[in-house]
Amino acid sequence: MKAPGIKTAIPQRRYKLGDFSVVVLGDIESDDGVDYRYVFATVQDGAQEPEFYVLSVRAPDATGDFALRVLGRELDRELDVSGRWRDLDTFCDQAIALAQQVLSLGDEQPHRLL
């Protein structure tokens, strides 16, 4: 898995989801040529690096829409392209649902910390 190339970012939200800590980053400057709107990163308790990401990235076309992508150890997939992935609340709700599904945390409820 190639992690997003983030140089600087500002935390927008933090959550606790089961035994995972989650940070949602915005105002992102990257060094990998990707225009990130938001990055949702999960770190399992005791680990040093995120193992699962949900990304809102500017779509390559000129519509101004954003692509919703998931990135994990053996997962790199674009799920949707829409203008709604520019909204922080909509993005966070979908990212949490995806994390619950992919990380088998369906019974865990997110607790917002920030």
MODELLER restraints for C-alpha pairs under 7 A, 6 or more apart:
rsr = mdl.restraints
at = mdl.atoms
rsr.add(forms.Gaussian(group=physical.xy_distance, feature=features.Distance(at['CA:1:A'], at['CA:72:A']), mean=6.17, stdev=0.5))
rsr.add(forms.Gaussian(group=physical.xy_distance, feature=features.Distance(at['CA:1:A'], at['CA:73:A']), mean=5.03, stdev=0.5))
rsr.add(forms.Gaussian(group=physical.xy_distance, feature=features.Distance(at['CA:1:A'], at['CA:74:A']), mean=6.79, stdev=0.5))
rsr.add(forms.Gaussian(group=physical.xy_distance, feature=features.Distance(at['CA:5:A'], at['CA:30:A']), mean=5.29, stdev=0.5))
rsr.add(forms.Gaussian(group=physical.xy_distance, feature=features.Distance(at['CA:5:A'], at['CA:31:A']), mean=5.35, stdev=0.5))
rsr.add(forms.Gaussian(group=physical.xy_distance, feature=features.Distance(at['CA:5:A'], at['CA:32:A']), mean=5.12, stdev=0.5))
rsr.add(forms.Gaussian(group=physical.xy_distance, feature=features.Distance(at['CA:6:A'], at['CA:28:A']), mean=6.79, stdev=0.5))
rsr.add(forms.Gaussian(group=physical.xy_distance, feature=features.Distance(at['CA:6:A'], at['CA:29:A']), mean=6.10, stdev=0.5))
rsr.add(forms.Gaussian(group=physical.xy_distance, feature=features.Distance(at['CA:6:A'], at['CA:30:A']), mean=4.36, stdev=0.5))
rsr.add(forms.Gaussian(group=physical.xy_distance, feature=features.Distance(at['CA:6:A'], at['CA:31:A']), mean=6.32, stdev=0.5))
rsr.add(forms.Gaussian(group=physical.xy_distance, feature=features.Distance(at['CA:7:A'], at['CA:29:A']), mean=5.55, stdev=0.5))
rsr.add(forms.Gaussian(group=physical.xy_distance, feature=features.Distance(at['CA:7:A'], at['CA:30:A']), mean=5.10, stdev=0.5))
rsr.add(forms.Gaussian(group=physical.xy_distance, feature=features.Distance(at['CA:7:A'], at['CA:31:A']), mean=6.27, stdev=0.5))
rsr.add(forms.Gaussian(group=physical.xy_distance, feature=features.Distance(at['CA:8:A'], at['CA:28:A']), mean=5.78, stdev=0.5))
rsr.add(forms.Gaussian(group=physical.xy_distance, feature=features.Distance(at['CA:8:A'], at['CA:29:A']), mean=5.19, stdev=0.5))
rsr.add(forms.Gaussian(group=physical.xy_distance, feature=features.Distance(at['CA:8:A'], at['CA:30:A']), mean=6.99, stdev=0.5))
rsr.add(forms.Gaussian(group=physical.xy_distance, feature=features.Distance(at['CA:9:A'], at['CA:25:A']), mean=5.92, stdev=0.5))
rsr.add(forms.Gaussian(group=physical.xy_distance, feature=features.Distance(at['CA:9:A'], at['CA:26:A']), mean=5.80, stdev=0.5))
rsr.add(forms.Gaussian(group=physical.xy_distance, feature=features.Distance(at['CA:9:A'], at['CA:27:A']), mean=5.38, stdev=0.5))
rsr.add(forms.Gaussian(group=physical.xy_distance, feature=features.Distance(at['CA:9:A'], at['CA:28:A']), mean=4.34, stdev=0.5))
rsr.add(forms.Gaussian(group=physical.xy_distance, feature=features.Distance(at['CA:9:A'], at['CA:29:A']), mean=6.33, stdev=0.5))
rsr.add(forms.Gaussian(group=physical.xy_distance, feature=features.Distance(at['CA:10:A'], at['CA:25:A']), mean=5.52, stdev=0.5))
rsr.add(forms.Gaussian(group=physical.xy_distance, feature=features.Distance(at['CA:10:A'], at['CA:26:A']), mean=5.37, stdev=0.5))
rsr.add(forms.Gaussian(group=physical.xy_distance, feature=features.Distance(at['CA:10:A'], at['CA:27:A']), mean=5.79, stdev=0.5))
rsr.add(forms.Gaussian(group=physical.xy_distance, feature=features.Distance(at['CA:10:A'], at['CA:28:A']), mean=6.98, stdev=0.5))
rsr.add(forms.Gaussian(group=physical.xy_distance, feature=features.Distance(at['CA:11:A'], at['CA:23:A']), mean=6.61, stdev=0.5))
rsr.add(forms.Gaussian(group=physical.xy_distance, feature=features.Distance(at['CA:11:A'], at['CA:24:A']), mean=5.81, stdev=0.5))
rsr.add(forms.Gaussian(group=physical.xy_distance, feature=features.Distance(at['CA:11:A'], at['CA:25:A']), mean=4.46, stdev=0.5))
rsr.add(forms.Gaussian(group=physical.xy_distance, feature=features.Distance(at['CA:11:A'], at['CA:26:A']), mean=6.23, stdev=0.5))
rsr.add(forms.Gaussian(group=physical.xy_distance, feature=features.Distance(at['CA:12:A'], at['CA:24:A']), mean=5.49, stdev=0.5))
rsr.add(forms.Gaussian(group=physical.xy_distance, feature=features.Distance(at['CA:12:A'], at['CA:25:A']), mean=5.43, stdev=0.5))
rsr.add(forms.Gaussian(group=physical.xy_distance, feature=features.Distance(at['CA:12:A'], at['CA:26:A']), mean=6.04, stdev=0.5))
rsr.add(forms.Gaussian(group=physical.xy_distance, feature=features.Distance(at['CA:13:A'], at['CA:23:A']), mean=5.88, stdev=0.5))
rsr.add(forms.Gaussian(group=physical.xy_distance, feature=features.Distance(at['CA:13:A'], at['CA:24:A']), mean=5.05, stdev=0.5))
rsr.add(forms.Gaussian(group=physical.xy_distance, feature=features.Distance(at['CA:13:A'], at['CA:114:A']), mean=4.96, stdev=0.5))
rsr.add(forms.Gaussian(group=physical.xy_distance, feature=features.Distance(at['CA:14:A'], at['CA:22:A']), mean=5.51, stdev=0.5))
rsr.add(forms.Gaussian(group=physical.xy_distance, feature=features.Distance(at['CA:14:A'], at['CA:23:A']), mean=4.54, stdev=0.5))
rsr.add(forms.Gaussian(group=physical.xy_distance, feature=features.Distance(at['CA:14:A'], at['CA:24:A']), mean=6.24, stdev=0.5))
rsr.add(forms.Gaussian(group=physical.xy_distance, feature=features.Distance(at['CA:14:A'], at['CA:112:A']), mean=5.97, stdev=0.5))
rsr.add(forms.Gaussian(group=physical.xy_distance, feature=features.Distance(at['CA:14:A'], at['CA:113:A']), mean=5.16, stdev=0.5))
rsr.add(forms.Gaussian(group=physical.xy_distance, feature=features.Distance(at['CA:14:A'], at['CA:114:A']), mean=4.93, stdev=0.5))
rsr.add(forms.Gaussian(group=physical.xy_distance, feature=features.Distance(at['CA:15:A'], at['CA:21:A']), mean=6.06, stdev=0.5))
rsr.add(forms.Gaussian(group=physical.xy_distance, feature=features.Distance(at['CA:15:A'], at['CA:22:A']), mean=4.94, stdev=0.5))
rsr.add(forms.Gaussian(group=physical.xy_distance, feature=features.Distance(at['CA:15:A'], at['CA:23:A']), mean=6.52, stdev=0.5))
rsr.add(forms.Gaussian(group=physical.xy_distance, feature=features.Distance(at['CA:15:A'], at['CA:110:A']), mean=6.20, stdev=0.5))
rsr.add(forms.Gaussian(group=physical.xy_distance, feature=features.Distance(at['CA:15:A'], at['CA:111:A']), mean=5.33, stdev=0.5))
rsr.add(forms.Gaussian(group=physical.xy_distance, feature=features.Distance(at['CA:15:A'], at['CA:112:A']), mean=4.37, stdev=0.5))
rsr.add(forms.Gaussian(group=physical.xy_distance, feature=features.Distance(at['CA:15:A'], at['CA:113:A']), mean=5.23, stdev=0.5))
rsr.add(forms.Gaussian(group=physical.xy_distance, feature=features.Distance(at['CA:16:A'], at['CA:22:A']), mean=6.07, stdev=0.5))
rsr.add(forms.Gaussian(group=physical.xy_distance, feature=features.Distance(at['CA:16:A'], at['CA:110:A']), mean=5.75, stdev=0.5))
rsr.add(forms.Gaussian(group=physical.xy_distance, feature=features.Distance(at['CA:16:A'], at['CA:111:A']), mean=5.12, stdev=0.5))
rsr.add(forms.Gaussian(group=physical.xy_distance, feature=features.Distance(at['CA:16:A'], at['CA:112:A']), mean=6.57, stdev=0.5))
rsr.add(forms.Gaussian(group=physical.xy_distance, feature=features.Distance(at['CA:17:A'], at['CA:108:A']), mean=6.26, stdev=0.5))
rsr.add(forms.Gaussian(group=physical.xy_distance, feature=features.Distance(at['CA:17:A'], at['CA:109:A']), mean=6.24, stdev=0.5))
rsr.add(forms.Gaussian(group=physical.xy_distance, feature=features.Distance(at['CA:17:A'], at['CA:110:A']), mean=4.66, stdev=0.5))
rsr.add(forms.Gaussian(group=physical.xy_distance, feature=features.Distance(at['CA:17:A'], at['CA:111:A']), mean=6.48, stdev=0.5))
rsr.add(forms.Gaussian(group=physical.xy_distance, feature=features.Distance(at['CA:18:A'], at['CA:105:A']), mean=6.87, stdev=0.5))
rsr.add(forms.Gaussian(group=physical.xy_distance, feature=features.Distance(at['CA:18:A'], at['CA:108:A']), mean=5.46, stdev=0.5))
rsr.add(forms.Gaussian(group=physical.xy_distance, feature=features.Distance(at['CA:19:A'], at['CA:44:A']), mean=5.89, stdev=0.5))
rsr.add(forms.Gaussian(group=physical.xy_distance, feature=features.Distance(at['CA:19:A'], at['CA:45:A']), mean=5.61, stdev=0.5))
rsr.add(forms.Gaussian(group=physical.xy_distance, feature=features.Distance(at['CA:20:A'], at['CA:42:A']), mean=6.06, stdev=0.5))
rsr.add(forms.Gaussian(group=physical.xy_distance, feature=features.Distance(at['CA:20:A'], at['CA:43:A']), mean=5.38, stdev=0.5))
rsr.add(forms.Gaussian(group=physical.xy_distance, feature=features.Distance(at['CA:20:A'], at['CA:44:A']), mean=4.27, stdev=0.5))
rsr.add(forms.Gaussian(group=physical.xy_distance, feature=features.Distance(at['CA:20:A'], at['CA:45:A']), mean=5.66, stdev=0.5))
rsr.add(forms.Gaussian(group=physical.xy_distance, feature=features.Distance(at['CA:21:A'], at['CA:42:A']), mean=5.70, stdev=0.5))
rsr.add(forms.Gaussian(group=physical.xy_distance, feature=features.Distance(at['CA:21:A'], at['CA:43:A']), mean=5.27, stdev=0.5))
rsr.add(forms.Gaussian(group=physical.xy_distance, feature=features.Distance(at['CA:21:A'], at['CA:44:A']), mean=6.31, stdev=0.5))
rsr.add(forms.Gaussian(group=physical.xy_distance, feature=features.Distance(at['CA:21:A'], at['CA:45:A']), mean=6.91, stdev=0.5))
rsr.add(forms.Gaussian(group=physical.xy_distance, feature=features.Distance(at['CA:22:A'], at['CA:40:A']), mean=6.87, stdev=0.5))
rsr.add(forms.Gaussian(group=physical.xy_distance, feature=features.Distance(at['CA:22:A'], at['CA:41:A']), mean=5.60, stdev=0.5))
rsr.add(forms.Gaussian(group=physical.xy_distance, feature=features.Distance(at['CA:22:A'], at['CA:42:A']), mean=4.56, stdev=0.5))
rsr.add(forms.Gaussian(group=physical.xy_distance, feature=features.Distance(at['CA:22:A'], at['CA:43:A']), mean=6.42, stdev=0.5))
rsr.add(forms.Gaussian(group=physical.xy_distance, feature=features.Distance(at['CA:23:A'], at['CA:40:A']), mean=5.86, stdev=0.5))
rsr.add(forms.Gaussian(group=physical.xy_distance, feature=features.Distance(at['CA:23:A'], at['CA:41:A']), mean=5.51, stdev=0.5))
rsr.add(forms.Gaussian(group=physical.xy_distance, feature=features.Distance(at['CA:23:A'], at['CA:42:A']), mean=6.80, stdev=0.5))
rsr.add(forms.Gaussian(group=physical.xy_distance, feature=features.Distance(at['CA:24:A'], at['CA:38:A']), mean=6.66, stdev=0.5))
rsr.add(forms.Gaussian(group=physical.xy_distance, feature=features.Distance(at['CA:24:A'], at['CA:39:A']), mean=5.52, stdev=0.5))
rsr.add(forms.Gaussian(group=physical.xy_distance, feature=features.Distance(at['CA:24:A'], at['CA:40:A']), mean=4.41, stdev=0.5))
rsr.add(forms.Gaussian(group=physical.xy_distance, feature=features.Distance(at['CA:24:A'], at['CA:41:A']), mean=6.45, stdev=0.5))
rsr.add(forms.Gaussian(group=physical.xy_distance, feature=features.Distance(at['CA:25:A'], at['CA:38:A']), mean=5.48, stdev=0.5))
rsr.add(forms.Gaussian(group=physical.xy_distance, feature=features.Distance(at['CA:25:A'], at['CA:39:A']), mean=5.07, stdev=0.5))
rsr.add(forms.Gaussian(group=physical.xy_distance, feature=features.Distance(at['CA:25:A'], at['CA:40:A']), mean=6.50, stdev=0.5))
rsr.add(forms.Gaussian(group=physical.xy_distance, feature=features.Distance(at['CA:26:A'], at['CA:37:A']), mean=6.07, stdev=0.5))
rsr.add(forms.Gaussian(group=physical.xy_distance, feature=features.Distance(at['CA:26:A'], at['CA:38:A']), mean=4.87, stdev=0.5))
rsr.add(forms.Gaussian(group=physical.xy_distance, feature=features.Distance(at['CA:26:A'], at['CA:39:A']), mean=6.80, stdev=0.5))
rsr.add(forms.Gaussian(group=physical.xy_distance, feature=features.Distance(at['CA:28:A'], at['CA:36:A']), mean=6.22, stdev=0.5))
rsr.add(forms.Gaussian(group=physical.xy_distance, feature=features.Distance(at['CA:28:A'], at['CA:37:A']), mean=6.88, stdev=0.5))
rsr.add(forms.Gaussian(group=physical.xy_distance, feature=features.Distance(at['CA:35:A'], at['CA:57:A']), mean=5.60, stdev=0.5))
rsr.add(forms.Gaussian(group=physical.xy_distance, feature=features.Distance(at['CA:35:A'], at['CA:58:A']), mean=5.56, stdev=0.5))
rsr.add(forms.Gaussian(group=physical.xy_distance, feature=features.Distance(at['CA:36:A'], at['CA:56:A']), mean=5.92, stdev=0.5))
rsr.add(forms.Gaussian(group=physical.xy_distance, feature=features.Distance(at['CA:36:A'], at['CA:57:A']), mean=4.38, stdev=0.5))
rsr.add(forms.Gaussian(group=physical.xy_distance, feature=features.Distance(at['CA:36:A'], at['CA:58:A']), mean=6.44, stdev=0.5))
rsr.add(forms.Gaussian(group=physical.xy_distance, feature=features.Distance(at['CA:37:A'], at['CA:56:A']), mean=5.28, stdev=0.5))
rsr.add(forms.Gaussian(group=physical.xy_distance, feature=features.Distance(at['CA:37:A'], at['CA:57:A']), mean=5.49, stdev=0.5))
rsr.add(forms.Gaussian(group=physical.xy_distance, feature=features.Distance(at['CA:37:A'], at['CA:58:A']), mean=6.93, stdev=0.5))
rsr.add(forms.Gaussian(group=physical.xy_distance, feature=features.Distance(at['CA:37:A'], at['CA:86:A']), mean=6.72, stdev=0.5))
rsr.add(forms.Gaussian(group=physical.xy_distance, feature=features.Distance(at['CA:38:A'], at['CA:55:A']), mean=5.90, stdev=0.5))
rsr.add(forms.Gaussian(group=physical.xy_distance, feature=features.Distance(at['CA:38:A'], at['CA:56:A']), mean=5.08, stdev=0.5))
rsr.add(forms.Gaussian(group=physical.xy_distance, feature=features.Distance(at['CA:39:A'], at['CA:53:A']), mean=6.80, stdev=0.5))
rsr.add(forms.Gaussian(group=physical.xy_distance, feature=features.Distance(at['CA:39:A'], at['CA:54:A']), mean=6.04, stdev=0.5))
rsr.add(forms.Gaussian(group=physical.xy_distance, feature=features.Distance(at['CA:39:A'], at['CA:55:A']), mean=4.78, stdev=0.5))
rsr.add(forms.Gaussian(group=physical.xy_distance, feature=features.Distance(at['CA:39:A'], at['CA:56:A']), mean=6.51, stdev=0.5))
rsr.add(forms.Gaussian(group=physical.xy_distance, feature=features.Distance(at['CA:40:A'], at['CA:53:A']), mean=5.41, stdev=0.5))
rsr.add(forms.Gaussian(group=physical.xy_distance, feature=features.Distance(at['CA:40:A'], at['CA:54:A']), mean=4.99, stdev=0.5))
rsr.add(forms.Gaussian(group=physical.xy_distance, feature=features.Distance(at['CA:40:A'], at['CA:55:A']), mean=6.27, stdev=0.5))
rsr.add(forms.Gaussian(group=physical.xy_distance, feature=features.Distance(at['CA:40:A'], at['CA:95:A']), mean=6.84, stdev=0.5))
rsr.add(forms.Gaussian(group=physical.xy_distance, feature=features.Distance(at['CA:41:A'], at['CA:50:A']), mean=5.84, stdev=0.5))
rsr.add(forms.Gaussian(group=physical.xy_distance, feature=features.Distance(at['CA:41:A'], at['CA:52:A']), mean=6.01, stdev=0.5))
rsr.add(forms.Gaussian(group=physical.xy_distance, feature=features.Distance(at['CA:41:A'], at['CA:53:A']), mean=4.63, stdev=0.5))
rsr.add(forms.Gaussian(group=physical.xy_distance, feature=features.Distance(at['CA:41:A'], at['CA:54:A']), mean=6.74, stdev=0.5))
rsr.add(forms.Gaussian(group=physical.xy_distance, feature=features.Distance(at['CA:42:A'], at['CA:50:A']), mean=5.12, stdev=0.5))
rsr.add(forms.Gaussian(group=physical.xy_distance, feature=features.Distance(at['CA:42:A'], at['CA:51:A']), mean=6.22, stdev=0.5))
rsr.add(forms.Gaussian(group=physical.xy_distance, feature=features.Distance(at['CA:42:A'], at['CA:52:A']), mean=5.47, stdev=0.5))
rsr.add(forms.Gaussian(group=physical.xy_distance, feature=features.Distance(at['CA:42:A'], at['CA:53:A']), mean=6.48, stdev=0.5))
rsr.add(forms.Gaussian(group=physical.xy_distance, feature=features.Distance(at['CA:43:A'], at['CA:49:A']), mean=6.08, stdev=0.5))
rsr.add(forms.Gaussian(group=physical.xy_distance, feature=features.Distance(at['CA:43:A'], at['CA:50:A']), mean=4.33, stdev=0.5))
rsr.add(forms.Gaussian(group=physical.xy_distance, feature=features.Distance(at['CA:43:A'], at['CA:51:A']), mean=6.18, stdev=0.5))
rsr.add(forms.Gaussian(group=physical.xy_distance, feature=features.Distance(at['CA:51:A'], at['CA:72:A']), mean=5.92, stdev=0.5))
rsr.add(forms.Gaussian(group=physical.xy_distance, feature=features.Distance(at['CA:51:A'], at['CA:73:A']), mean=6.66, stdev=0.5))
rsr.add(forms.Gaussian(group=physical.xy_distance, feature=features.Distance(at['CA:52:A'], at['CA:71:A']), mean=5.85, stdev=0.5))
rsr.add(forms.Gaussian(group=physical.xy_distance, feature=features.Distance(at['CA:52:A'], at['CA:72:A']), mean=4.59, stdev=0.5))
rsr.add(forms.Gaussian(group=physical.xy_distance, feature=features.Distance(at['CA:53:A'], at['CA:70:A']), mean=5.73, stdev=0.5))
rsr.add(forms.Gaussian(group=physical.xy_distance, feature=features.Distance(at['CA:53:A'], at['CA:71:A']), mean=5.02, stdev=0.5))
rsr.add(forms.Gaussian(group=physical.xy_distance, feature=features.Distance(at['CA:53:A'], at['CA:72:A']), mean=6.37, stdev=0.5))
rsr.add(forms.Gaussian(group=physical.xy_distance, feature=features.Distance(at['CA:54:A'], at['CA:69:A']), mean=5.69, stdev=0.5))
rsr.add(forms.Gaussian(group=physical.xy_distance, feature=features.Distance(at['CA:54:A'], at['CA:70:A']), mean=4.53, stdev=0.5))
rsr.add(forms.Gaussian(group=physical.xy_distance, feature=features.Distance(at['CA:54:A'], at['CA:71:A']), mean=6.31, stdev=0.5))
rsr.add(forms.Gaussian(group=physical.xy_distance, feature=features.Distance(at['CA:54:A'], at['CA:95:A']), mean=5.84, stdev=0.5))
rsr.add(forms.Gaussian(group=physical.xy_distance, feature=features.Distance(at['CA:55:A'], at['CA:68:A']), mean=5.69, stdev=0.5))
rsr.add(forms.Gaussian(group=physical.xy_distance, feature=features.Distance(at['CA:55:A'], at['CA:69:A']), mean=5.01, stdev=0.5))
rsr.add(forms.Gaussian(group=physical.xy_distance, feature=features.Distance(at['CA:55:A'], at['CA:70:A']), mean=6.22, stdev=0.5))
rsr.add(forms.Gaussian(group=physical.xy_distance, feature=features.Distance(at['CA:56:A'], at['CA:66:A']), mean=5.95, stdev=0.5))
rsr.add(forms.Gaussian(group=physical.xy_distance, feature=features.Distance(at['CA:56:A'], at['CA:67:A']), mean=5.60, stdev=0.5))
rsr.add(forms.Gaussian(group=physical.xy_distance, feature=features.Distance(at['CA:56:A'], at['CA:68:A']), mean=4.90, stdev=0.5))
rsr.add(forms.Gaussian(group=physical.xy_distance, feature=features.Distance(at['CA:56:A'], at['CA:69:A']), mean=6.53, stdev=0.5))
rsr.add(forms.Gaussian(group=physical.xy_distance, feature=features.Distance(at['CA:56:A'], at['CA:85:A']), mean=6.05, stdev=0.5))
rsr.add(forms.Gaussian(group=physical.xy_distance, feature=features.Distance(at['CA:57:A'], at['CA:66:A']), mean=5.24, stdev=0.5))
rsr.add(forms.Gaussian(group=physical.xy_distance, feature=features.Distance(at['CA:57:A'], at['CA:67:A']), mean=5.23, stdev=0.5))
rsr.add(forms.Gaussian(group=physical.xy_distance, feature=features.Distance(at['CA:57:A'], at['CA:68:A']), mean=6.74, stdev=0.5))
rsr.add(forms.Gaussian(group=physical.xy_distance, feature=features.Distance(at['CA:58:A'], at['CA:64:A']), mean=6.96, stdev=0.5))
rsr.add(forms.Gaussian(group=physical.xy_distance, feature=features.Distance(at['CA:58:A'], at['CA:65:A']), mean=6.23, stdev=0.5))
rsr.add(forms.Gaussian(group=physical.xy_distance, feature=features.Distance(at['CA:58:A'], at['CA:66:A']), mean=4.38, stdev=0.5))
rsr.add(forms.Gaussian(group=physical.xy_distance, feature=features.Distance(at['CA:58:A'], at['CA:67:A']), mean=6.13, stdev=0.5))
rsr.add(forms.Gaussian(group=physical.xy_distance, feature=features.Distance(at['CA:59:A'], at['CA:65:A']), mean=5.61, stdev=0.5))
rsr.add(forms.Gaussian(group=physical.xy_distance, feature=features.Distance(at['CA:59:A'], at['CA:66:A']), mean=4.83, stdev=0.5))
rsr.add(forms.Gaussian(group=physical.xy_distance, feature=features.Distance(at['CA:59:A'], at['CA:67:A']), mean=5.37, stdev=0.5))
rsr.add(forms.Gaussian(group=physical.xy_distance, feature=features.Distance(at['CA:65:A'], at['CA:81:A']), mean=6.40, stdev=0.5))
rsr.add(forms.Gaussian(group=physical.xy_distance, feature=features.Distance(at['CA:65:A'], at['CA:82:A']), mean=5.11, stdev=0.5))
rsr.add(forms.Gaussian(group=physical.xy_distance, feature=features.Distance(at['CA:65:A'], at['CA:83:A']), mean=4.41, stdev=0.5))
rsr.add(forms.Gaussian(group=physical.xy_distance, feature=features.Distance(at['CA:66:A'], at['CA:81:A']), mean=5.51, stdev=0.5))
rsr.add(forms.Gaussian(group=physical.xy_distance, feature=features.Distance(at['CA:66:A'], at['CA:82:A']), mean=5.50, stdev=0.5))
rsr.add(forms.Gaussian(group=physical.xy_distance, feature=features.Distance(at['CA:66:A'], at['CA:83:A']), mean=5.78, stdev=0.5))
rsr.add(forms.Gaussian(group=physical.xy_distance, feature=features.Distance(at['CA:66:A'], at['CA:85:A']), mean=5.66, stdev=0.5))
rsr.add(forms.Gaussian(group=physical.xy_distance, feature=features.Distance(at['CA:66:A'], at['CA:86:A']), mean=6.52, stdev=0.5))
rsr.add(forms.Gaussian(group=physical.xy_distance, feature=features.Distance(at['CA:67:A'], at['CA:78:A']), mean=6.70, stdev=0.5))
rsr.add(forms.Gaussian(group=physical.xy_distance, feature=features.Distance(at['CA:67:A'], at['CA:80:A']), mean=5.66, stdev=0.5))
rsr.add(forms.Gaussian(group=physical.xy_distance, feature=features.Distance(at['CA:67:A'], at['CA:81:A']), mean=4.21, stdev=0.5))
rsr.add(forms.Gaussian(group=physical.xy_distance, feature=features.Distance(at['CA:67:A'], at['CA:82:A']), mean=6.46, stdev=0.5))
rsr.add(forms.Gaussian(group=physical.xy_distance, feature=features.Distance(at['CA:68:A'], at['CA:78:A']), mean=5.88, stdev=0.5))
rsr.add(forms.Gaussian(group=physical.xy_distance, feature=features.Distance(at['CA:68:A'], at['CA:79:A']), mean=5.59, stdev=0.5))
rsr.add(forms.Gaussian(group=physical.xy_distance, feature=features.Distance(at['CA:68:A'], at['CA:80:A']), mean=5.26, stdev=0.5))
rsr.add(forms.Gaussian(group=physical.xy_distance, feature=features.Distance(at['CA:68:A'], at['CA:81:A']), mean=6.20, stdev=0.5))
rsr.add(forms.Gaussian(group=physical.xy_distance, feature=features.Distance(at['CA:68:A'], at['CA:85:A']), mean=6.71, stdev=0.5))
rsr.add(forms.Gaussian(group=physical.xy_distance, feature=features.Distance(at['CA:69:A'], at['CA:77:A']), mean=5.57, stdev=0.5))
rsr.add(forms.Gaussian(group=physical.xy_distance, feature=features.Distance(at['CA:69:A'], at['CA:78:A']), mean=4.25, stdev=0.5))
rsr.add(forms.Gaussian(group=physical.xy_distance, feature=features.Distance(at['CA:69:A'], at['CA:79:A']), mean=5.69, stdev=0.5))
rsr.add(forms.Gaussian(group=physical.xy_distance, feature=features.Distance(at['CA:70:A'], at['CA:76:A']), mean=5.73, stdev=0.5))
rsr.add(forms.Gaussian(group=physical.xy_distance, feature=features.Distance(at['CA:70:A'], at['CA:77:A']), mean=5.48, stdev=0.5))
rsr.add(forms.Gaussian(group=physical.xy_distance, feature=features.Distance(at['CA:70:A'], at['CA:78:A']), mean=6.54, stdev=0.5))
rsr.add(forms.Gaussian(group=physical.xy_distance, feature=features.Distance(at['CA:71:A'], at['CA:77:A']), mean=6.71, stdev=0.5))
rsr.add(forms.Gaussian(group=physical.xy_distance, feature=features.Distance(at['CA:84:A'], at['CA:90:A']), mean=6.82, stdev=0.5))
rsr.add(forms.Gaussian(group=physical.xy_distance, feature=features.Distance(at['CA:85:A'], at['CA:91:A']), mean=5.36, stdev=0.5))
rsr.add(forms.Gaussian(group=physical.xy_distance, feature=features.Distance(at['CA:100:A'], at['CA:106:A']), mean=4.96, stdev=0.5))
